[in-house]
Amino acid sequence: MQILQDKKIVLGISGGIAAYKTPELVRRLKEQGADVRVVMTEGAKAFITPLTLQAVSGNPVSDSLLDTQAELAMGHIELAKWADIIIIAPATADIIARIACGMANDLLSTLCLATTAPIAIAPAMNQQMWHAKATQENTEKLAERGCHIWGPGSGEQACGDVGLGRMLEVDELVTLSSDFFADKYLDNQHWLITAGPTREAIDPVRYISNHSSGKMGYAIAHAAVRAGAKVTLISGPVAIPAPAGCKLISVNSAEEMHQQALKFAPSSTTFVACAAVADYRVANVASQKIKKSKDAMQLELVRNHDIVADVASLENKPFMVGFAAETQNVEHYARGKLMRKNLDLIAANDVAKAGQGFNSDNNALTLFSAIDKTEIPLANKKIVANHLVSLINQHFLAKKS
């Protein structure tokens, strides 16, 4: 069954240009099984018509606190009690400020005061408005009260500016809505996940790295957040956004990742070492760009700290999950690493196979423990991650029991 099947969603639309995306958002939520009722502010109607939203939602659109017919049945209270969640998208600086102050001067702000349902806001505004101290304080105030903040995203804006402030895309909002209602079987767990490559400097403009895109680690972080875990994601340089709901710590070098892993590991229940960490770094990093002067040059490399082994050696170590990206003898090398580094599990993949592993959207994994192995067949990395997170939790619970 779809996660949003029969979920009651009130979609509040305020007066931002991103309101033009809301018919598609309503359609997509309904595709996932949700029953959607739309509440519009007066400003929203300048960008999209109630008739359009009524057509796609299949329900009358509410747009006035003083609608005499609706209020005969205390319509705003009825909607407030009906909702499983209220999503405000787009959420302008104005509606964020009014909700934060507890105002109730239109239907949408009144609903937010009258409901016991969770509220999620998807901010949408000019980048300077988003960064304004008042907006940041209002958003923080809502977050402290338990309001879910979905976004904003970054990119080019309708005004021509570039930066944070864009409403998240429809796909992202649908995913966040589904995640909200997903089974929270990792509740009260803290997952520490490393992802992406590391960069080992040669000089100020060059570095040694690898082909890791970070997609697998980020998919695992998303799956863990979706399952209710508190997630800290330590990431090397990647070109993808961090999953909403996790704490992102950006690093460049293996040494930086090592320091952060040791900092957070003692307070974590599970450590998933998915990053492709450089085994070696340059012994002497040049302070200035190295000029081409010879037909050949030599670099002296020294070993980096072994992050996985060092975390596994902690007295209060978390449940340990390693990764082994191999091009041959996958099971042999994976099992050797499992035992050598004192891991609970290791997820191995053959990166020599086309269409999986580095830079691909797909992957296939074999999960090894000391006594068994489980195959996760080739699929999109998000699907693989959901399967993997569930398996890790099963082993984690078995070890505790």
C-alpha positions as CSV (number, residue, x, y, z in Angstrom):
1,M,0.0,0.0,0.0
2,Q,1.2,3.5,-0.7
3,I,2.5,5.4,2.3
4,L,0.1,8.4,1.7
5,Q,-2.9,6.2,1.2
6,D,-6.0,7.8,2.9
7,K,-3.8,10.4,4.6
8,K,-5.6,13.7,5.0
9,I,-3.4,16.6,3.9
10,V,-4.4,20.3,4.1
11,L,-2.2,22.2,1.6
12,G,-1.9,25.9,2.5
13,I,-0.9,28.1,-0.4
14,S,0.4,31.6,0.3
15,G,1.1,34.4,-2.1
16,G,4.4,33.6,-3.8
17,I,5.3,33.0,-7.4
18,A,6.0,29.3,-6.6
19,A,2.2,28.9,-6.2
20,Y,2.1,28.0,-9.9
21,K,3.6,24.6,-9.0
22,T,0.9,23.7,-6.5
23,P,-1.6,22.0,-9.0
24,E,1.2,19.6,-9.8
25,L,1.9,19.1,-6.1
26,V,-1.8,18.3,-5.4
27,R,-1.9,15.9,-8.3
28,R,1.2,14.1,-7.2
29,L,0.0,13.8,-3.6
30,K,-3.3,12.4,-4.8
31,E,-1.4,9.9,-7.0
32,Q,0.2,8.6,-3.8
33,G,-3.3,8.1,-2.2
34,A,-3.7,11.3,-0.2
35,D,-6.9,13.2,0.2
36,V,-6.0,16.8,-0.3
37,R,-7.9,19.9,0.7
38,V,-6.5,23.3,-0.3
39,V,-6.6,26.5,1.7
40,M,-5.5,29.7,-0.1
41,T,-4.6,33.2,1.1
42,E,-5.8,36.2,-0.8
43,G,-2.3,36.7,-2.1
44,A,-2.2,33.1,-3.5
45,K,-5.2,33.8,-5.7
46,A,-3.1,36.4,-7.6
47,F,-0.9,33.6,-8.9
48,I,-3.2,30.6,-9.3
49,T,-7.0,30.3,-9.3
50,P,-9.1,28.4,-6.8
51,L,-11.0,26.7,-9.7
52,T,-7.8,25.1,-10.9
53,L,-7.0,23.7,-7.5
54,Q,-10.5,22.5,-7.0
55,A,-10.3,20.6,-10.3
56,V,-7.1,18.8,-9.4
57,S,-7.9,18.1,-5.8
58,G,-11.5,17.1,-6.3
59,N,-12.5,19.1,-3.2
60,P,-13.8,22.7,-2.7
61,V,-11.1,25.2,-2.1
62,S,-11.3,27.2,1.2
63,D,-10.1,30.8,1.0
64,S,-12.0,32.9,3.5
65,L,-12.3,32.9,7.3
66,L,-15.5,34.8,6.9
67,D,-17.3,32.5,4.5
68,T,-20.8,32.4,6.1
69,Q,-21.8,29.1,4.7
70,A,-18.6,27.3,5.7
71,E,-18.6,28.9,9.2
72,L,-22.1,27.7,9.9
73,A,-20.4,24.4,10.5
74,M,-17.3,26.1,12.0
75,G,-15.4,25.2,8.8
76,H,-12.0,26.3,10.0
77,I,-12.2,24.1,13.1
78,E,-13.5,21.2,11.0
79,L,-10.5,21.5,8.7
80,A,-8.1,21.8,11.7
81,K,-9.4,18.6,13.2
82,W,-9.6,16.8,9.8
83,A,-5.9,17.2,8.9
84,D,-3.3,14.6,9.5
85,I,-0.7,17.2,8.4
86,I,-0.9,20.8,7.2
87,I,1.7,21.6,4.5
88,I,2.2,25.3,3.6
89,A,3.8,25.5,0.2
90,P,4.8,28.1,-0.8
91,A,5.4,29.6,2.6
92,T,6.2,33.3,2.2
93,A,8.1,35.4,4.7
94,D,4.7,37.0,5.5
95,I,2.9,33.7,6.4
96,I,5.9,32.4,8.3
97,A,6.0,35.7,10.4
98,R,2.3,35.6,11.1
99,I,2.3,32.0,12.2
100,A,5.3,32.6,14.4
101,C,3.5,35.5,16.1
102,G,0.3,33.4,16.6
103,M,-1.8,35.7,14.4
104,A,-5.2,34.5,13.2
105,N,-6.2,37.1,10.7
106,D,-7.0,34.8,7.8
107,L,-8.1,31.2,7.3
108,L,-4.7,29.7,6.9
109,S,-3.1,31.3,10.0
110,T,-6.2,30.5,12.0
111,L,-6.0,26.8,11.0
112,C,-2.4,26.7,12.2
113,L,-3.5,27.9,15.6
114,A,-6.5,25.7,15.8
115,T,-4.9,22.4,14.8
116,T,-3.2,19.7,16.8
117,A,-1.8,18.2,13.5
118,P,1.8,18.6,12.6
119,I,2.7,21.6,10.4
120,A,5.3,21.6,7.7
121,I,6.4,24.8,5.8
122,A,8.2,25.0,2.5
123,P,9.8,28.5,2.5
124,A,9.7,30.4,-0.8
125,M,11.1,33.9,-1.2
126,N,13.9,36.1,-2.4
127,Q,17.3,35.1,-1.1
128,Q,17.8,38.3,0.8
129,M,14.4,37.9,2.4
130,W,15.3,34.4,3.5
131,H,18.6,35.5,5.0
132,A,16.9,38.5,6.8
133,K,17.3,38.2,10.6
134,A,13.6,38.5,11.1
135,T,12.8,35.6,8.8
136,Q,15.6,33.4,10.3
137,E,14.3,34.2,13.8
138,N,10.7,33.4,12.8
139,T,11.7,30.1,11.2
140,E,13.8,29.1,14.2
141,K,10.9,29.9,16.5
142,L,8.6,27.6,14.4
143,A,11.2,24.8,14.4
144,E,11.6,25.0,18.2
145,R,7.8,24.6,18.4
146,G,8.0,21.4,16.4
147,C,7.2,22.8,12.9
148,H,8.9,20.9,10.1
149,I,11.0,23.1,7.8
150,W,11.2,21.7,4.3
151,G,13.8,23.7,2.5
152,P,14.3,26.2,1.0
153,G,16.3,25.1,-2.0
154,S,19.0,27.0,-3.8
155,G,19.1,28.3,-7.4
156,E,18.0,31.0,-9.8
157,Q,14.9,32.9,-8.6
158,A,12.1,34.7,-10.4
159,C,13.6,38.0,-9.5
160,G,16.9,37.1,-11.1
161,D,18.8,36.6,-7.9
162,V,20.6,33.3,-7.2
163,G,20.7,31.7,-3.8
164,L,18.7,30.1,-1.0
165,G,15.0,30.8,-1.1
166,R,13.5,28.7,-3.8
167,M,10.6,26.4,-2.8
168,L,11.7,22.8,-3.0
169,E,10.7,21.0,-6.2
170,V,7.4,19.0,-6.3
171,D,9.2,15.7,-6.3
172,E,11.1,16.7,-3.1
173,L,7.9,17.8,-1.4
174,V,6.1,14.6,-2.3
175,T,9.1,12.5,-1.0
176,L,9.2,14.5,2.3
177,S,5.4,14.0,2.7
178,S,5.8,10.3,2.3
179,D,8.8,10.2,4.6
180,F,6.8,12.0,7.3
181,F,4.4,9.1,7.4
182,A,6.9,6.3,6.9
183,D,7.5,3.6,9.6
184,K,9.8,5.2,12.1
185,Y,11.5,1.9,13.1
186,L,14.8,3.7,13.8
187,D,13.3,6.0,16.3
188,N,15.8,6.8,19.1
189,Q,18.8,5.7,17.1
190,H,21.7,8.0,16.0
191,W,23.3,7.0,12.7
192,L,26.7,8.4,11.8
193,I,27.3,8.0,8.0
194,T,30.3,8.9,5.9
195,A,29.9,9.5,2.2
196,G,31.5,10.8,-1.0
197,P,35.2,11.0,-1.8
198,T,38.0,12.7,0.0
199,R,40.5,15.1,-1.6
200,E,44.2,15.0,-0.7
201,A,45.9,18.2,-1.7
202,I,49.0,18.2,-3.9
203,D,49.3,22.0,-4.1
204,P,46.7,24.8,-3.9
205,V,45.0,23.8,-7.2
206,R,45.5,20.0,-7.5
207,Y,44.5,17.0,-5.5
208,I,44.2,13.3,-5.5
209,S,40.7,11.9,-5.3
210,N,38.5,9.1,-6.7
211,H,35.2,8.7,-8.7
212,S,32.8,8.5,-5.8
213,S,29.7,10.6,-6.3
214,G,28.3,10.3,-2.8
215,K,25.0,9.0,-4.1
216,M,25.0,5.7,-2.2
217,G,25.9,7.3,1.1
218,Y,23.4,10.1,0.7
219,A,20.7,7.5,-0.2
220,I,21.5,5.7,3.0
221,A,21.3,8.9,5.0
222,H,17.9,9.7,3.4
223,A,16.6,6.1,4.2
224,A,17.8,6.4,7.8
225,V,16.1,9.8,8.3
226,R,13.0,8.4,6.7
227,A,13.0,5.6,9.2
228,G,13.2,8.0,12.1
229,A,16.9,8.0,13.0
230,K,18.8,11.1,14.0
231,V,21.5,11.2,11.2
232,T,24.9,12.9,11.1
233,L,26.3,12.8,7.6
234,I,30.0,13.5,7.2
235,S,30.6,14.1,3.5
236,G,33.4,14.8,1.2
237,P,33.0,17.1,-1.8
238,V,29.9,16.1,-3.9
239,A,27.5,17.8,-6.3
240,I,24.3,16.6,-4.7
241,P,22.2,18.2,-1.9
242,A,22.1,16.6,1.5
243,P,18.9,14.8,2.5
244,A,16.5,17.0,4.5
245,G,16.5,16.2,8.1
246,C,20.1,15.2,8.6
247,K,23.0,17.1,10.1
248,L,25.6,17.7,7.3
249,I,29.3,18.0,8.1
250,S,31.3,18.9,5.0
251,V,35.0,17.9,4.8
252,N,37.6,17.7,2.2
253,S,40.5,15.5,3.3
254,A,40.6,12.0,5.0
255,E,42.2,13.7,8.0
256,E,39.2,16.0,8.4
257,M,36.8,13.1,8.0
258,H,38.8,11.1,10.6
259,Q,38.6,13.8,13.1
260,Q,34.8,14.3,12.7
261,A,34.1,10.5,12.7
262,L,36.0,10.1,16.1
263,K,34.1,13.2,17.4
264,F,30.6,11.8,16.7
265,A,31.1,8.1,16.9
266,P,30.9,7.7,20.7
267,S,27.4,9.2,20.7
268,S,26.2,7.1,17.8
269,T,24.3,3.8,17.8
270,T,25.3,2.9,14.2
271,F,28.3,3.9,12.1
272,V,28.0,3.4,8.3
273,A,31.4,4.0,6.6
274,C,30.2,4.5,3.0
275,A,32.8,7.2,2.0
276,A,35.5,6.4,-0.5
277,V,38.4,7.6,1.7
278,A,41.8,8.0,0.1
279,D,44.3,5.5,1.6
280,Y,47.2,7.9,1.0
281,R,47.9,11.6,1.2
282,V,50.8,13.7,-0.2
283,A,53.6,13.9,2.4
284,N,54.6,17.5,1.6
285,V,51.8,19.7,0.1
286,A,53.3,22.5,-1.9
287,S,52.3,26.0,-0.7
288,Q,52.3,27.3,-4.3
289,K,51.1,25.8,-7.6
290,I,53.7,23.4,-8.9
291,K,55.0,24.6,-12.3
292,K,55.6,22.2,-15.1
293,S,59.4,22.0,-15.4
294,K,60.2,18.3,-16.0
295,D,59.0,15.4,-18.1
296,A,58.3,13.5,-14.9
297,M,57.8,14.2,-11.3
298,Q,57.4,12.1,-8.1
299,L,55.1,12.5,-5.2
300,E,55.8,10.9,-1.8
301,L,52.6,9.5,-0.3
302,V,52.0,8.5,3.3
303,R,49.2,6.4,4.8
304,N,46.1,8.1,6.0
305,H,44.4,7.1,9.3
306,D,42.1,4.2,9.0
307,I,38.8,5.7,10.0
308,V,36.8,2.5,10.2
309,A,39.5,0.7,12.2
310,D,39.9,3.6,14.6
311,V,36.2,3.9,15.2
312,A,35.9,0.1,15.7
313,S,38.7,0.2,18.3
314,L,36.7,2.7,20.5
315,E,35.7,1.3,23.9
316,N,32.1,2.5,23.4
317,K,32.0,1.8,19.6
318,P,28.8,2.0,17.7
319,F,27.4,-0.9,15.6
320,M,29.9,-1.0,12.8
321,V,29.1,-1.2,9.1
322,G,31.8,-1.0,6.5
323,F,31.8,-0.8,2.7
324,A,34.1,-2.6,0.2
325,A,34.2,-1.4,-3.3
326,E,36.1,-4.0,-5.3
327,T,37.0,-4.9,-8.9
328,Q,37.8,-8.6,-8.3
329,N,37.5,-11.4,-5.7
330,V,34.7,-9.3,-4.0
331,E,33.7,-11.8,-1.3
332,H,37.3,-12.7,-0.4
333,Y,38.4,-9.1,0.1
334,A,35.1,-8.1,1.8
335,R,35.3,-10.9,4.4
336,G,38.9,-10.1,5.0
337,K,38.1,-6.5,5.8
338,L,35.1,-7.5,7.9
339,M,37.4,-9.6,10.2
340,R,40.5,-7.4,10.1
341,K,38.7,-4.2,11.0
342,N,36.4,-5.8,13.7
343,L,33.2,-4.9,11.8
344,D,29.7,-6.2,12.5
345,L,28.7,-6.0,8.8
346,I,30.2,-5.1,5.5
347,A,28.4,-4.1,2.3
348,A,30.4,-5.1,-0.8
349,N,29.9,-4.2,-4.4
350,D,31.7,-4.9,-7.7
351,V,32.5,-1.5,-9.1
352,A,34.0,-3.1,-12.3
353,K,30.5,-3.9,-13.5
354,A,28.9,-1.4,-15.8
355,G,25.8,0.4,-14.6
356,Q,26.4,0.2,-10.9
357,G,28.7,1.6,-8.3
358,F,30.6,4.9,-8.8
359,N,28.7,7.7,-10.4
360,S,25.8,5.5,-11.3
361,D,22.2,5.9,-10.0
362,N,22.0,2.1,-9.5
363,N,23.8,-0.3,-7.3
364,A,23.9,-4.0,-6.2
365,L,25.3,-5.0,-2.8
366,T,26.1,-8.1,-0.9
367,L,25.9,-7.7,2.9
368,F,28.2,-10.0,4.9
369,S,28.2,-10.7,8.6
370,A,30.6,-13.2,10.3
371,I,28.1,-16.0,9.6
372,D,26.0,-15.2,6.6
373,K,25.5,-13.0,3.5
374,T,22.5,-11.3,1.9
375,E,22.2,-10.2,-1.7
376,I,20.6,-6.9,-2.5
377,P,19.9,-7.0,-6.2
378,L,20.6,-4.2,-8.8
379,A,18.2,-1.3,-8.4
380,N,18.1,2.4,-7.9
381,K,20.4,3.4,-5.0
382,K,17.4,4.8,-3.1
383,I,15.7,1.4,-3.2
384,V,19.0,-0.4,-2.4
385,A,19.5,2.0,0.6
386,N,16.0,1.3,2.0
387,H,16.7,-2.4,1.9
388,L,20.2,-2.0,3.4
389,V,19.0,0.2,6.3
390,S,16.3,-2.4,7.2
391,L,18.9,-5.2,7.1
392,I,21.4,-3.3,9.2
393,N,18.7,-2.6,11.8
394,Q,17.7,-6.3,11.9
395,H,21.3,-7.3,12.7
396,F,21.6,-4.4,15.2
397,L,18.6,-5.6,17.1
398,A,19.7,-9.2,17.0
399,K,23.1,-8.2,18.5
400,K,21.3,-6.2,21.3
401,S,19.0,-9.1,22.2
